[in-house]
């Protein structure tokens, strides 16, 4: 009786699984990451006795946008499809008389009956369809329960310290490698694998990775208060840090990282502001301006002090200023000295060597010291009425006295001007033998 029952069960089961199936997945909710595919059967369907975990050869599997389908046989992934549309599974080990060549299918059907008979009429096979939610999984909130170290570097103020900050926000991720996610995370599930099964672990690892991520961001010179404006760099940094655990192990990646607020400890904020303020007062002129403002405020307060009297208040203010060892006038003097030293140490414009006083004619663009027929700065030609005599101080003049130093025009000094191009020598007393502009010989014909 047992053998007969096994034979009948094997034959009936194989015949029931001959129908081609149609697998689909309704819209995957945002909280579901993996969902098992459903075999469509309606009231008019005759395929109501087939096994749930058997996929006949030639079955159709529908894939929608934002989904990725994998076929698992005996616990191993045998096929995958991430393109939306219709997928035909034509490599199944379960034959169907309704797909392919009939003669070959009949032989395979009897072979399958024989295999099932050896297992008492059961299938001894497991085939499943799983759909993965490949859309962006948004709305994952995070928050640091305790302060996270952040390095503050301010070279101008000479600050290089570690402070504690708290941050809150949201991040999103997506499944980038469904096979890795199935292999190492979800595995075979009866119905759904939801995000709440994984969120706690992801949030803990994310908060743990914030410390090295903040270290990289602070190394770029970004202040902690400016972190909300650099969430793209922070998200990329977190992906780099978490790549071994998330991308390479679980097949998921961070898509975006948002930060709604960043707060430092109140004492740390006060300390940083004090250090930056003290660094600003290293400039004597700024310190003097602050001292003047403080003295003005003290004078206003003294004028309003009816109890002690203005005289006593001003006396106290003068004593405080003398005890400080420095007044505003002295600080301003120090600032002027520093500015003068910086101006002396700064290299002159145009080459780093000290230039001789400019001589020649001045152009309308403001360039002085032009000696040729064209301006050295803008290229404008020399004005025709700019002829004159050059003083020993370098100023070119037209009258009898130098307009710069007041020296009289040298008496009896002949004036020369090239009769070919109009060039004039800087020193009329020592004209050149040849014109440097056109090469003409200087002689009596060139005297004005």
DOVO-381058 format. One record per residue (C-alpha): residue in one letter; residue number from 1; z, y negated, x negated; chain. Coordinates in Angstrom, 1 decimal, m for minus. Layout:
<nodes>
NODE   lodren   doro       pz       py       px   drengu
NODE        a    NUM        Z        Y        X        A
...
</nodes>
This chain:
<nodes>
NODE   lodren   doro       pz       py       px   drengu
NODE        x      1      0.0      0.0      0.0        A
NODE        x      2      0.8     m2.4     m2.9        A
NODE        x      3     m2.6     m1.9     m4.5        A
NODE        x      4     m4.4     m2.3     m1.2        A
NODE        x      5     m2.5     m5.5     m0.5        A
NODE        x      6     m3.2     m6.8     m3.9        A
NODE        x      7     m6.9     m6.1     m3.6        A
NODE        x      8     m7.0     m7.8     m0.2        A
NODE        x      9     m5.1    m10.8     m1.4        A
NODE        x     10     m7.3    m11.2     m4.5        A
NODE        x     11    m10.5    m11.0     m2.5        A
NODE        x     12     m9.2    m13.3      0.2        A
NODE        x     13     m7.9    m15.8     m2.2        A
NODE        x     14    m11.1    m16.0     m4.2        A
NODE        x     15    m13.2    m16.4     m1.0        A
NODE        x     16    m10.8    m19.1      0.2        A
NODE        x     17    m11.3    m21.0     m3.1        A
NODE        x     18    m15.1    m20.9     m2.9        A
NODE        x     19    m15.3    m24.2     m1.1        A
NODE        x     20    m16.1    m27.3     m3.2        A
NODE        x     21    m13.2    m29.7     m3.0        A
NODE        x     22    m13.0    m33.5     m2.8        A
NODE        x     23    m10.1    m35.1     m4.7        A
NODE        x     24     m9.1    m38.7     m4.3        A
NODE        x     25     m6.2    m41.1     m4.8        A
NODE        x     26     m5.2    m43.9     m2.5        A
NODE        x     27     m4.5    m47.3     m4.0        A
NODE        x     28     m1.8    m46.7     m6.6        A
NODE        x     29      1.3    m49.0     m6.0        A
NODE        x     30      2.5    m51.3     m8.7        A
NODE        x     31      5.6    m49.2     m9.2        A
NODE        x     32      3.7    m46.0     m9.8        A
NODE        x     33      2.2    m45.2    m13.2        A
NODE        x     34      0.9    m41.6    m12.6        A
NODE        x     35      0.0    m40.0     m9.3        A
NODE        x     36     m1.3    m36.4     m8.6        A
NODE        x     37     m4.7    m36.2     m6.9        A
NODE        x     38     m4.9    m35.1     m3.3        A
NODE        x     39     m7.4    m32.6     m1.9        A
NODE        x     40     m9.0    m34.0      1.2        A
NODE        x     41     m8.8    m31.8      4.3        A
NODE        x     42     m9.3    m33.0      7.8        A
NODE        x     43     m9.1    m31.3     11.2        A
NODE        x     44    m12.8    m30.3     10.9        A
NODE        x     45    m12.4    m28.8      7.5        A
NODE        x     46    m12.6    m25.0      6.9        A
NODE        x     47    m11.0    m25.3      3.5        A
NODE        x     48     m7.4    m25.1      4.6        A
NODE        x     49     m6.4    m21.8      3.0        A
NODE        x     50     m7.4    m22.6     m0.6        A
NODE        x     51     m4.8    m23.0     m3.4        A
NODE        x     52     m3.6    m26.5     m4.0        A
NODE        x     53     m3.8    m26.2     m7.8        A
NODE        x     54     m7.3    m24.7     m8.0        A
NODE        x     55    m10.4    m26.8     m8.6        A
NODE        x     56    m13.6    m24.9     m7.8        A
NODE        x     57    m16.7    m25.5     m9.9        A
NODE        x     58    m18.8    m28.4     m8.6        A
NODE        x     59    m15.9    m30.2     m7.0        A
NODE        x     60    m16.1    m34.0     m6.7        A
NODE        x     61    m13.4    m36.3     m7.9        A
NODE        x     62    m13.5    m40.0     m6.9        A
NODE        x     63    m12.2    m42.6     m9.4        A
NODE        x     64    m11.5    m46.2     m8.4        A
NODE        x     65    m11.3    m49.4    m10.5        A
NODE        x     66     m8.0    m49.7    m12.4        A
NODE        x     67     m7.6    m45.9    m12.5        A
NODE        x     68     m8.2    m43.2    m15.0        A
NODE        x     69     m8.5    m39.5    m14.0        A
NODE        x     70     m7.7    m36.5    m16.1        A
NODE        x     71     m8.0    m32.8    m15.3        A
NODE        x     72     m5.3    m30.5    m16.6        A
NODE        x     73     m5.8    m26.8    m16.8        A
NODE        x     74     m3.0    m24.5    m17.7        A
NODE        x     75     m1.0    m27.6    m18.9        A
NODE        x     76     m3.8    m28.8    m21.2        A
NODE        x     77     m6.1    m31.8    m20.7        A
NODE        x     78     m9.6    m30.5    m20.4        A
NODE        x     79    m11.5    m33.6    m19.0        A
NODE        x     80    m11.0    m37.3    m18.6        A
NODE        x     81    m12.9    m40.1    m16.7        A
NODE        x     82    m12.1    m43.8    m16.7        A
NODE        x     83    m15.4    m45.0    m15.1        A
NODE        x     84    m15.2    m45.9    m11.4        A
NODE        x     85    m17.4    m43.8     m9.2        A
NODE        x     86    m18.0    m40.1     m8.5        A
NODE        x     87    m17.1    m37.4    m11.1        A
NODE        x     88    m18.5    m33.9    m10.7        A
NODE        x     89    m16.4    m31.2    m12.3        A
NODE        x     90    m19.1    m28.6    m13.3        A
NODE        x     91    m17.2    m26.8    m16.1        A
NODE        x     92    m14.4    m25.3    m14.0        A
NODE        x     93    m13.4    m21.7    m14.7        A
NODE        x     94    m13.2    m21.1    m10.9        A
NODE        x     95    m16.7    m20.2     m9.6        A
NODE        x     96    m18.2    m21.4     m6.3        A
NODE        x     97    m21.0    m19.7     m4.4        A
NODE        x     98    m22.1    m23.2     m3.2        A
NODE        x     99    m22.7    m24.7     m6.6        A
NODE        x    100    m25.2    m23.5     m9.3        A
NODE        x    101    m27.2    m20.3     m9.4        A
NODE        x    102    m26.2    m17.8     m6.7        A
NODE        x    103    m26.7    m14.6     m8.7        A
NODE        x    104    m24.5    m15.9    m11.6        A
NODE        x    105    m21.9    m17.1     m9.2        A
NODE        x    106    m21.6    m13.7     m7.4        A
NODE        x    107    m21.0    m12.0    m10.7        A
NODE        x    108    m18.3    m14.6    m11.7        A
NODE        x    109    m16.7    m14.3     m8.3        A
NODE        x    110    m16.2    m10.5     m8.6        A
NODE        x    111    m14.9    m11.0    m12.2        A
NODE        x    112    m12.4    m13.5    m10.8        A
NODE        x    113    m11.4    m11.0     m8.1        A
NODE        x    114    m10.7     m8.4    m10.7        A
NODE        x    115     m8.5    m10.8    m12.7        A
NODE        x    116     m6.5    m11.8     m9.7        A
NODE        x    117     m6.0     m8.1     m8.7        A
NODE        x    118     m4.3     m7.5    m12.0        A
NODE        x    119     m1.8    m10.3    m11.1        A
NODE        x    120     m1.0     m8.8     m7.7        A
NODE        x    121     m3.6    m10.9     m5.9        A
NODE        x    122     m2.3    m14.2     m7.2        A
NODE        x    123     m4.4    m16.8     m9.2        A
NODE        x    124     m2.4    m16.9    m12.5        A
NODE        x    125     m4.0    m20.3    m13.0        A
NODE        x    126     m3.0    m23.9    m12.6        A
NODE        x    127     m5.5    m26.8    m12.3        A
NODE        x    128     m4.5    m30.3    m11.4        A
NODE        x    129     m6.0    m33.8    m11.1        A
NODE        x    130     m3.9    m36.8    m12.2        A
NODE        x    131     m4.6    m40.5    m11.7        A
NODE        x    132     m3.2    m43.1    m14.1        A
NODE        x    133     m2.6    m46.7    m13.2        A
NODE        x    134     m4.5    m48.6    m15.9        A
NODE        x    135     m3.9    m52.0    m14.3        A
NODE        x    136     m1.6    m54.6    m15.9        A
NODE        x    137      2.0    m53.7    m14.9        A
NODE        x    138      3.6    m57.1    m14.4        A
NODE        x    139      7.0    m58.5    m13.4        A
NODE        x    140      9.1    m56.7    m16.1        A
NODE        x    141     12.1    m58.9    m16.6        A
NODE        x    142     14.2    m59.0    m19.7        A
NODE        x    143     17.1    m61.0    m21.0        A
NODE        x    144     19.3    m60.9    m24.1        A
NODE        x    145     22.9    m60.0    m23.1        A
NODE        x    146     24.1    m61.1    m26.5        A
NODE        x    147     22.7    m63.7    m28.9        A
NODE        x    148     19.8    m62.7    m31.1        A
NODE        x    149     19.7    m64.0    m34.7        A
NODE        x    150     17.0    m66.6    m35.4        A
NODE        x    151     16.4    m68.2    m38.7        A
NODE        x    152     16.1    m72.0    m38.7        A
NODE        x    153     14.1    m73.5    m41.6        A
NODE        x    154     13.7    m77.3    m42.0        A
NODE        x    155     12.5    m78.2    m45.4        A
NODE        x    156     12.7    m82.0    m44.8        A
NODE        x    157     16.4    m81.7    m43.8        A
NODE        x    158     17.2    m78.9    m46.3        A
NODE        x    159     18.2    m76.5    m43.6        A
NODE        x    160     17.9    m72.7    m43.9        A
NODE        x    161     20.5    m71.1    m41.7        A
NODE        x    162     20.8    m68.3    m39.1        A
NODE        x    163     21.8    m69.1    m35.5        A
NODE        x    164     22.2    m67.1    m32.3        A
NODE        x    165     19.8    m67.7    m29.4        A
NODE        x    166     19.5    m66.2    m25.9        A
NODE        x    167     16.1    m65.9    m24.2        A
NODE        x    168     15.0    m64.8    m20.8        A
NODE        x    169     11.6    m64.1    m19.3        A
NODE        x    170      9.1    m61.5    m18.2        A
NODE        x    171      6.5    m59.3    m19.9        A
NODE        x    172      3.7    m57.1    m18.8        A
NODE        x    173      2.2    m53.9    m20.3        A
NODE        x    174     m0.5    m51.4    m19.5        A
NODE        x    175     m1.4    m47.8    m20.2        A
NODE        x    176     m4.1    m47.9    m22.9        A
NODE        x    177     m4.2    m44.2    m23.7        A
NODE        x    178     m3.6    m41.9    m20.7        A
NODE        x    179     m3.8    m38.7    m22.7        A
NODE        x    180     m0.9    m39.8    m25.0        A
NODE        x    181      1.0    m41.0    m21.9        A
NODE        x    182      0.6    m37.6    m20.2        A
NODE        x    183      1.3    m35.6    m23.3        A
NODE        x    184      4.5    m37.5    m24.5        A
NODE        x    185      5.8    m39.2    m21.3        A
NODE        x    186      4.9    m38.0    m17.9        A
NODE        x    187      3.6    m34.5    m18.3        A
NODE        x    188      3.1    m32.4    m15.1        A
NODE        x    189      4.6    m34.2    m12.1        A
NODE        x    190      4.6    m32.9     m8.6        A
NODE        x    191      3.7    m36.2     m7.0        A
NODE        x    192      4.4    m39.6     m8.7        A
NODE        x    193      5.8    m40.8    m12.0        A
NODE        x    194      7.2    m44.3    m11.4        A
NODE        x    195      7.9    m47.1    m13.8        A
NODE        x    196     11.6    m47.1    m13.1        A
NODE        x    197     11.8    m43.9    m15.1        A
NODE        x    198     10.6    m45.7    m18.2        A
NODE        x    199     11.6    m49.4    m17.7        A
NODE        x    200     15.1    m49.1    m19.1        A
NODE        x    201     14.0    m47.5    m22.3        A
NODE        x    202     11.2    m50.0    m22.8        A
NODE        x    203     13.5    m53.0    m22.2        A
NODE        x    204     16.0    m51.7    m24.7        A
NODE        x    205     13.3    m51.2    m27.4        A
NODE        x    206     11.8    m54.6    m26.6        A
NODE        x    207     15.2    m56.4    m27.1        A
NODE        x    208     15.8    m54.5    m30.3        A
NODE        x    209     12.4    m55.6    m31.6        A
NODE        x    210     13.0    m59.3    m30.8        A
NODE        x    211     15.1    m59.8    m34.0        A
NODE        x    212     12.3    m58.9    m36.5        A
NODE        x    213      9.8    m60.7    m34.2        A
NODE        x    214     11.8    m63.9    m34.3        A
NODE        x    215     12.1    m63.5    m38.1        A
NODE        x    216      8.3    m63.6    m38.4        A
NODE        x    217      8.0    m66.5    m36.0        A
NODE        x    218     10.6    m68.5    m37.8        A
NODE        x    219      8.8    m67.8    m41.1        A
NODE        x    220      5.8    m69.7    m39.6        A
NODE        x    221      8.0    m72.8    m39.4        A
NODE        x    222      8.3    m72.7    m35.6        A
NODE        x    223     11.5    m74.1    m34.1        A
NODE        x    224     13.4    m72.0    m31.6        A
NODE        x    225     13.0    m74.7    m29.0        A
NODE        x    226      9.2    m74.4    m29.3        A
NODE        x    227      9.2    m70.6    m28.7        A
NODE        x    228      7.9    m70.9    m25.1        A
NODE        x    229      4.8    m72.5    m26.5        A
NODE        x    230      4.1    m69.6    m28.9        A
NODE        x    231      4.4    m66.6    m26.5        A
NODE        x    232      0.9    m65.4    m27.5        A
NODE        x    233      1.9    m65.1    m31.2        A
NODE        x    234      5.2    m63.6    m30.2        A
NODE        x    235      3.5    m61.0    m28.0        A
NODE        x    236      1.1    m60.0    m30.8        A
NODE        x    237      4.1    m59.7    m33.2        A
NODE        x    238      6.0    m57.5    m30.7        A
NODE        x    239      2.9    m55.3    m30.4        A
NODE        x    240      2.7    m54.9    m34.2        A
NODE        x    241      6.4    m54.0    m34.4        A
NODE        x    242      6.4    m51.7    m31.4        A
NODE        x    243      3.0    m50.1    m32.1        A
NODE        x    244      4.6    m46.9    m33.6        A
NODE        x    245      6.7    m46.3    m30.5        A
NODE        x    246      4.7    m47.7    m27.7        A
NODE        x    247      1.0    m47.5    m28.7        A
NODE        x    248      0.9    m44.6    m31.0        A
NODE        x    249      3.5    m42.4    m29.2        A
NODE        x    250      3.3    m43.4    m25.6        A
NODE        x    251     m0.1    m44.9    m25.3        A
NODE        x    252      1.1    m48.3    m23.8        A
NODE        x    253      0.7    m51.8    m25.1        A
NODE        x    254      2.2    m55.3    m24.3        A
NODE        x    255     m0.4    m57.4    m22.5        A
NODE        x    256      1.5    m60.7    m22.1        A
NODE        x    257      5.0    m61.9    m23.1        A
NODE        x    258      6.5    m64.9    m21.2        A
NODE        x    259      9.6    m66.8    m22.0        A
NODE        x    260     11.2    m68.9    m19.3        A
NODE        x    261     14.1    m70.3    m21.3        A
NODE        x    262     15.5    m70.3    m24.9        A
NODE        x    263     19.1    m71.5    m25.5        A
NODE        x    264     21.0    m71.7    m28.7        A
NODE        x    265     24.8    m71.6    m29.0        A
NODE        x    266     26.2    m75.1    m28.3        A
NODE        x    267     28.0    m75.2    m31.6        A
NODE        x    268     24.8    m74.2    m33.5        A
NODE        x    269     22.9    m76.9    m31.7        A
NODE        x    270     25.5    m79.5    m32.6        A
NODE        x    271     25.5    m78.4    m36.2        A
NODE        x    272     21.6    m78.5    m36.5        A
NODE        x    273     21.5    m82.0    m35.0        A
NODE        x    274     24.2    m83.2    m37.4        A
NODE        x    275     22.4    m81.9    m40.4        A
NODE        x    276     19.1    m83.4    m39.3        A
NODE        x    277     20.8    m86.7    m38.7        A
NODE        x    278     22.4    m86.7    m42.1        A
NODE        x    279     19.1    m85.8    m43.7        A
NODE        x    280     17.5    m88.8    m42.0        A
NODE        x    281     20.1    m91.1    m43.5        A
NODE        x    282     19.1    m90.0    m47.0        A
NODE        x    283     16.5    m92.8    m46.6        A
NODE        x    284     18.5    m96.0    m47.5        A
NODE        x    285     16.4    m98.1    m45.1        A
NODE        x    286     17.2    m95.8    m42.2        A
NODE        x    287     20.9    m95.7    m43.2        A
NODE        x    288     20.9    m99.5    m43.3        A
NODE        x    289     19.3    m99.8    m39.9        A
NODE        x    290     21.9    m97.4    m38.5        A
NODE        x    291     24.7    m99.4    m40.1        A
NODE        x    292     23.4   m102.6    m38.7        A
NODE        x    293     23.2   m101.1    m35.2        A
NODE        x    294     26.8    m99.8    m35.6        A
NODE        x    295     28.0   m103.2    m36.7        A
NODE        x    296     26.2   m104.9    m33.8        A
NODE        x    297     27.9   m102.5    m31.4        A
NODE        x    298     31.3   m103.1    m33.1        A
NODE        x    299     30.7   m106.8    m32.7        A
NODE        x    300     30.0   m106.4    m29.0        A
NODE        x    301     33.1   m104.3    m28.5        A
NODE        x    302     35.2   m106.8    m30.4        A
NODE        x    303     34.0   m109.6    m28.2        A
NODE        x    304     35.1   m107.7    m25.2        A
NODE        x    305     38.5   m106.7    m26.6        A
NODE        x    306     40.9   m109.0    m24.8        A
NODE        x    307     44.1   m107.2    m25.9        A
NODE        x    308     43.9   m107.3    m29.7        A
NODE        x    309     41.8   m110.4    m29.9        A
NODE        x    310     38.3   m110.8    m31.4        A
NODE        x    311     39.7   m112.0    m34.7        A
NODE        x    312     41.7   m108.8    m35.3        A
NODE        x    313     38.7   m106.7    m34.3        A
NODE        x    314     36.4   m108.5    m36.7        A
NODE        x    315     39.0   m108.2    m39.5        A
NODE        x    316     39.1   m104.4    m38.9        A
NODE        x    317     35.4   m104.2    m38.9        A
NODE        x    318     35.2   m106.1    m42.2        A
NODE        x    319     37.8   m103.8    m43.8        A
NODE        x    320     35.9   m100.7    m42.6        A
NODE        x    321     32.7   m102.1    m44.1        A
NODE        x    322     34.4   m102.8    m47.5        A
NODE        x    323     36.1    m99.4    m47.5        A
NODE        x    324     32.7    m97.7    m47.1        A
NODE        x    325     31.6    m99.0    m50.4        A
NODE        x    326     28.2   m100.1    m49.2        A
NODE        x    327     26.8   m102.7    m46.8        A
NODE        x    328     23.5   m103.0    m45.1        A
NODE        x    329     22.1   m105.5    m47.6        A
NODE        x    330     22.8   m103.1    m50.5        A
NODE        x    331     21.1   m100.2    m48.6        A
NODE        x    332     18.1   m102.3    m47.9        A
NODE        x    333     17.9   m103.2    m51.6        A
NODE        x    334     18.0    m99.6    m52.6        A
NODE        x    335     15.2    m98.8    m50.1        A
NODE        x    336     13.1   m101.6    m51.6        A
NODE        x    337     13.7   m100.3    m55.1        A
NODE        x    338     12.7    m96.8    m54.0        A
NODE        x    339      9.5    m98.1    m52.4        A
NODE        x    340      8.6   m100.1    m55.5        A
NODE        x    341      9.2    m97.0    m57.7        A
NODE        x    342      7.0    m94.9    m55.5        A
NODE        x    343      4.3    m97.5    m55.5        A
NODE        x    344      4.4    m97.6    m59.3        A
NODE        x    345      4.3    m93.8    m59.6        A
NODE        x    346      1.5    m93.4    m57.1        A
NODE        x    347     m1.9    m93.0    m58.8        A
NODE        x    348     m4.3    m95.9    m58.1        A
NODE        x    349     m7.2    m95.3    m55.8        A
NODE        x    350    m10.5    m94.3    m57.2        A
NODE        x    351     m9.7    m92.2    m60.2        A
NODE        x    352     m6.1    m92.4    m61.4        A
NODE        x    353     m6.6    m95.0    m64.2        A
NODE        x    354     m5.4    m98.6    m64.0        A
NODE        x    355     m8.3   m100.9    m63.1        A
NODE        x    356     m9.0   m104.2    m64.6        A
NODE        x    357     m8.9   m107.2    m62.3        A
NODE        x    358    m11.9   m107.4    m60.1        A
NODE        x    359    m14.6   m109.8    m61.2        A
NODE        x    360    m18.0   m110.7    m59.7        A
NODE        x    361    m19.0   m111.7    m56.2        A
NODE        x    362    m17.3   m110.7    m52.9        A
NODE        x    363    m19.2   m109.1    m50.1        A
NODE        x    364    m18.7   m109.9    m46.4        A
NODE        x    365    m17.3   m106.3    m45.9        A
NODE        x    366    m14.3   m107.2    m48.1        A
NODE        x    367    m15.4   m105.5    m51.3        A
NODE        x    368    m14.8   m107.6    m54.4        A
NODE        x    369    m15.8   m107.2    m58.0        A
NODE        x    370    m19.5   m106.7    m57.3        A
NODE        x    371    m21.7   m107.5    m60.4        A
NODE        x    372    m25.1   m106.3    m59.3        A
NODE        x    373    m27.5   m107.4    m56.7        A
NODE        x    374    m26.0   m105.0    m54.1        A
NODE        x    375    m22.5   m104.4    m52.8        A
NODE        x    376    m20.8   m101.3    m54.3        A
NODE        x    377    m19.2   m100.4    m50.9        A
NODE        x    378    m21.8   m101.1    m48.2        A
NODE        x    379    m25.0   m101.7    m50.1        A
NODE        x    380    m25.7   m105.2    m48.7        A
NODE        x    381    m27.7   m107.5    m51.0        A
NODE        x    382    m26.0   m110.3    m52.9        A
NODE        x    383    m26.0   m113.6    m51.0        A
NODE        x    384    m28.3   m116.2    m52.5        A
NODE        x    385    m25.6   m118.9    m52.4        A
NODE        x    386    m23.0   m116.9    m54.2        A
NODE        x    387    m24.1   m118.0    m57.7        A
NODE        x    388    m21.3   m119.6    m59.7        A
NODE        x    389    m19.3   m119.4    m62.9        A
NODE        x    390    m16.8   m116.6    m63.8        A
NODE        x    391    m13.3   m117.7    m64.8        A
NODE        x    392    m11.3   m116.0    m67.5        A
NODE        x    393     m9.0   m114.5    m64.7        A
NODE        x    394    m12.1   m112.8    m63.1        A
NODE        x    395    m12.6   m115.1    m60.1        A
NODE        x    396    m16.2   m116.2    m59.5        A
NODE        x    397    m16.3   m119.9    m58.6        A
NODE        x    398    m18.8   m122.5    m57.5        A
NODE        x    399    m16.9   m125.7    m58.0        A
NODE        x    400    m15.4   m127.4    m61.1        A
NODE        x    401    m12.1   m125.6    m60.8        A
NODE        x    402    m11.1   m122.0    m60.4        A
NODE        x    403    m10.0   m121.2    m56.8        A
NODE        x    404     m7.6   m118.5    m58.0        A
NODE        x    405     m5.8   m120.0    m61.0        A
NODE        x    406     m6.9   m123.6    m61.1        A
NODE        x    407     m8.5   m123.5    m64.5        A
NODE        x    408    m11.3   m126.1    m65.1        A
NODE        x    409    m14.8   m124.9    m65.5        A
NODE        x    410    m15.7   m124.6    m69.2        A
NODE        x    411    m17.5   m127.8    m70.3        A
NODE        x    412    m21.0   m127.5    m71.7        A
NODE        x    413    m21.2   m123.8    m70.9        A
NODE        x    414    m24.8   m123.0    m70.1        A
NODE        x    415    m25.5   m121.0    m66.9        A
NODE        x    416    m27.9   m118.1    m67.0        A
NODE        x    417    m29.7   m116.3    m64.2        A
NODE        x    418    m32.5   m113.8    m64.7        A
NODE        x    419    m35.8   m115.3    m63.6        A
NODE        x    420    m37.0   m111.9    m62.6        A
NODE        x    421    m34.3   m110.4    m60.4        A
NODE        x    422    m31.7   m113.2    m60.1        A
NODE        x    423    m28.8   m111.3    m62.0        A
NODE        x    424    m26.1   m113.5    m63.6        A
NODE        x    425    m23.9   m112.5    m66.5        A
NODE        x    426    m20.1   m112.5    m66.0        A
NODE        x    427    m19.5   m114.4    m69.2        A
NODE        x    428    m22.0   m117.3    m69.4        A
NODE        x    429    m21.0   m118.1    m73.0        A
NODE        x    430    m22.1   m114.6    m74.2        A
NODE        x    431    m25.2   m113.6    m72.2        A
NODE        x    432    m26.8   m110.2    m73.0        A
NODE        x    433    m30.2   m110.0    m74.7        A
NODE        x    434    m31.7   m108.0    m71.9        A
NODE        x    435    m31.0   m108.1    m68.2        A
NODE        x    436    m29.1   m104.9    m67.2        A
NODE        x    437    m30.8   m104.9    m63.8        A
NODE        x    438    m34.5   m105.2    m64.6        A
NODE        x    439    m34.6   m105.2    m68.4        A
NODE        x    440    m36.1   m108.6    m68.8        A
NODE        x    441    m35.4   m110.6    m72.0        A
NODE        x    442    m32.8   m113.3    m71.7        A
NODE        x    443    m34.1   m116.6    m73.2        A
NODE        x    444    m34.2   m120.3    m72.5        A
NODE        x    445    m36.3   m119.7    m69.4        A
NODE        x    446    m33.3   m118.0    m67.8        A
NODE        x    447    m31.1   m121.1    m68.1        A
NODE        x    448    m30.3   m122.8    m64.8        A
</nodes>
